[in-house]
Amino acid sequence: MSDLDTFRQTTRAWLLENCPESQRQPIVKAEQIWGGRNRTFPSADAKAWFEAMAAKGWTAPTWPREYGGGGLSAEEAKILQQEMARLQCRPALYEIGIWMFGPALLGFGTEAQKQEHIPKIIRGEIRWAQGYSEPSAGSDLASLKTKAEDCGDHFLVNGTKIWTTNAHLADWIFCLVRTNPAAPKQQGISFLLIDMASEGVSISPIELISGESEFCQTFFDNVKVPKRNLVGELNKGWDVAKELLKHERTMMSSMESMTEKEDVSLDVLARTHLPLNSEGQIANAELRSRIAALSMEMEAFQQLNERLYYQHKARQVDPRLGMLLKHIGTKQLQRKDELLLEILGNRALSWETHRASSTEQRITRNWAFNKSHTIAGGTSEIQLNIIAKRALGMAS
Ligand SMILES: Cc1cc2nc3c(=O)[nH]c(=O)nc-3n(C[C@H](O)[C@H](O)[C@H](O)COP(=O)(O)OP(=O)(O)OC[C@H]3O[C@@H](n4cnc5c(N)ncnc54)[C@H](O)[C@@H]3O)c2cc1C
């Protein structure tokens, strides 16, 4: 038996022993566990499952053991993922520190910064927010104006960030700030970590069409930030920002698998909501063929994602392929949403009425919310510009 077979067996046994029955069911949004100083658990089972995974470092399976990570190889991490999927184990932790910030800090942070922040991310003790966009700096992010002045032992930060997801729940925020107004745009930016509890930080929620309110505008009014919170070199924050965006876009390309695990299958929904023919197929042949085509595309996309995952770990990835993922994945998800709505017909018009089942309401609300995926992390238009220039070599 190979080492990986043994790893699979011990992992399976460990999961069976440590993942309570109630945590072996599709996750619903309300029961996701997010990190943070004020984190809560939906049940004692959820807490036990989270704590077992965090203690093993499996909330960040491939991160180095010295910071509390799992220290697994890419192959082992894949096996863990497969075994968790086989048993339907819920993800133990949702956290942008895990998906986006941690990987960038592992690459650019000082040893002291890694020691300070990485273990807390793995143990879900600190929740992070992303402070990139500003009211007049979205796609053109490098024109950001929030400034950090050098005041000897600290920076003095003034300005505002917008669309900061869950800033009202976050403990810390990683921010892009202007440290040299005289330099060309990208060259005067630094990457700063700010404790949201600092004096001078305030937030204001923004409500969304989906009825949720997870967006905030975050204000910095003479906020003192210690110099040790600068990640990477002064005025070289753009490099850190780009690395982090790569992780954000990879995460977003597989958004469907991350957000809702109470999976709504196109085929299953169609079979329960639409007339079937005598052979048990969806009677509307045209719709049936579109459902089949999209299902195949989604399967192919998953396999592409998997291939890229291995290429990435083997450091053999073709960066041009990676650029396509976010664009394809988010568009595909929106096409699925459109089809789901078409299947529901009039029932998709329900928003909060008693006539709609909770699944139907969720489909409609997801349809509205998922429109944001082709905006967040860089809009599709900008992605297509990048693909045209950098992947296809087309002149601007
Ligand atoms: C769900 C969600 C979560 C987010 N979370 C965060 C967060 O936590 N932290 C954070 O900092 N930001 C966050 N954002 C903000 C996000 O990064 C910005 O919305 C995004 O970068 C686009 O910027 P903008 O909204 O200012 O649009 P704009 O840049 O004003 O763009 C408006 C439109 O013009 C198009 N456009 C702009 N420039 C070009 C061009 N050169 N060529 C072609 N078309 C162009 C765009 O594609 C878009 O359609 C989030 C956004 C969403 C939707």
PDBQT file of the ligand as one rigid body, heavy atoms in Angstrom, charges set to zero:
ROOT
HETATM    1  C1  LIG A 401     -19.862  41.085  -4.154  1.00  0.00    +0.000 C 
HETATM    2  C2  LIG A 401     -18.755  42.098  -4.146  1.00  0.00    +0.000 A 
HETATM    3  C3  LIG A 401     -17.860  42.091  -3.112  1.00  0.00    +0.000 A 
HETATM    4  C4  LIG A 401     -16.839  43.034  -3.075  1.00  0.00    +0.000 A 
HETATM    5  N1  LIG A 401     -16.017  43.040  -1.987  1.00  0.00    +0.000 NA
HETATM    6  C5  LIG A 401     -15.039  43.952  -1.931  1.00  0.00    +0.000 A 
HETATM    7  C6  LIG A 401     -14.214  44.004  -0.775  1.00  0.00    +0.000 A 
HETATM    8  O1  LIG A 401     -14.396  43.254   0.195  1.00  0.00    +0.000 OA
HETATM    9  N2  LIG A 401     -13.240  44.915  -0.743  1.00  0.00    +0.000 N 
HETATM   10  C7  LIG A 401     -13.000  45.768  -1.784  1.00  0.00    +0.000 A 
HETATM   11  O2  LIG A 401     -12.058  46.537  -1.716  1.00  0.00    +0.000 OA
HETATM   12  N3  LIG A 401     -13.808  45.794  -2.870  1.00  0.00    +0.000 NA
HETATM   13  C8  LIG A 401     -14.814  44.895  -2.966  1.00  0.00    +0.000 A 
HETATM   14  N4  LIG A 401     -15.653  44.888  -4.059  1.00  0.00    +0.000 N 
HETATM   15  C9  LIG A 401     -15.499  45.938  -5.079  1.00  0.00    +0.000 C 
HETATM   16  C10 LIG A 401     -15.018  45.443  -6.419  1.00  0.00    +0.000 C 
HETATM   17  O3  LIG A 401     -13.654  45.126  -6.373  1.00  0.00    +0.000 OA
HETATM   18  C11 LIG A 401     -15.329  46.545  -7.439  1.00  0.00    +0.000 C 
HETATM   19  O4  LIG A 401     -16.738  46.651  -7.520  1.00  0.00    +0.000 OA
HETATM   20  C12 LIG A 401     -14.777  46.227  -8.809  1.00  0.00    +0.000 C 
HETATM   21  O5  LIG A 401     -13.392  46.291  -8.807  1.00  0.00    +0.000 OA
HETATM   22  C13 LIG A 401     -15.329  47.203  -9.881  1.00  0.00    +0.000 C 
HETATM   23  O6  LIG A 401     -15.162  48.522  -9.495  1.00  0.00    +0.000 OA
HETATM   24  P1  LIG A 401     -16.382  49.559  -9.501  1.00  0.00    +0.000 P 
HETATM   25  O7  LIG A 401     -17.527  48.925  -8.785  1.00  0.00    +0.000 OA
HETATM   26  O8  LIG A 401     -15.868  50.855  -8.993  1.00  0.00    +0.000 OA
HETATM   27  O9  LIG A 401     -16.803  49.662 -11.028  1.00  0.00    +0.000 OA
HETATM   28  P2  LIG A 401     -16.155  50.625 -12.116  1.00  0.00    +0.000 P 
HETATM   29  O10 LIG A 401     -14.683  50.464 -12.126  1.00  0.00    +0.000 OA
HETATM   30  O11 LIG A 401     -16.702  51.994 -11.932  1.00  0.00    +0.000 OA
HETATM   31  O12 LIG A 401     -16.733  49.997 -13.432  1.00  0.00    +0.000 OA
HETATM   32  C14 LIG A 401     -18.045  50.287 -13.924  1.00  0.00    +0.000 C 
HETATM   33  C15 LIG A 401     -18.242  49.562 -15.247  1.00  0.00    +0.000 C 
HETATM   34  O13 LIG A 401     -17.304  50.070 -16.225  1.00  0.00    +0.000 OA
HETATM   35  C16 LIG A 401     -16.545  49.006 -16.764  1.00  0.00    +0.000 C 
HETATM   36  N5  LIG A 401     -15.163  49.454 -17.017  1.00  0.00    +0.000 N 
HETATM   37  C17 LIG A 401     -14.383  50.181 -16.177  1.00  0.00    +0.000 A 
HETATM   38  N6  LIG A 401     -13.169  50.387 -16.735  1.00  0.00    +0.000 NA
HETATM   39  C18 LIG A 401     -13.170  49.727 -17.933  1.00  0.00    +0.000 A 
HETATM   40  C19 LIG A 401     -12.211  49.539 -18.965  1.00  0.00    +0.000 A 
HETATM   41  N7  LIG A 401     -10.985  50.050 -18.879  1.00  0.00    +0.000 N 
HETATM   42  N8  LIG A 401     -12.564  48.800 -20.043  1.00  0.00    +0.000 NA
HETATM   43  C20 LIG A 401     -13.816  48.255 -20.152  1.00  0.00    +0.000 A 
HETATM   44  N9  LIG A 401     -14.772  48.415 -19.194  1.00  0.00    +0.000 NA
HETATM   45  C21 LIG A 401     -14.460  49.140 -18.106  1.00  0.00    +0.000 A 
HETATM   46  C22 LIG A 401     -16.560  47.933 -15.710  1.00  0.00    +0.000 C 
HETATM   47  O14 LIG A 401     -16.310  46.642 -16.254  1.00  0.00    +0.000 OA
HETATM   48  C23 LIG A 401     -17.958  48.060 -15.155  1.00  0.00    +0.000 C 
HETATM   49  O15 LIG A 401     -18.870  47.371 -15.976  1.00  0.00    +0.000 OA
HETATM   50  C24 LIG A 401     -16.687  43.987  -4.121  1.00  0.00    +0.000 A 
HETATM   51  C25 LIG A 401     -17.590  43.984  -5.180  1.00  0.00    +0.000 A 
HETATM   52  C26 LIG A 401     -18.630  43.077  -5.188  1.00  0.00    +0.000 A 
HETATM   53  C27 LIG A 401     -19.603  43.129  -6.324  1.00  0.00    +0.000 C 
ENDROOT
TORSDOF 0
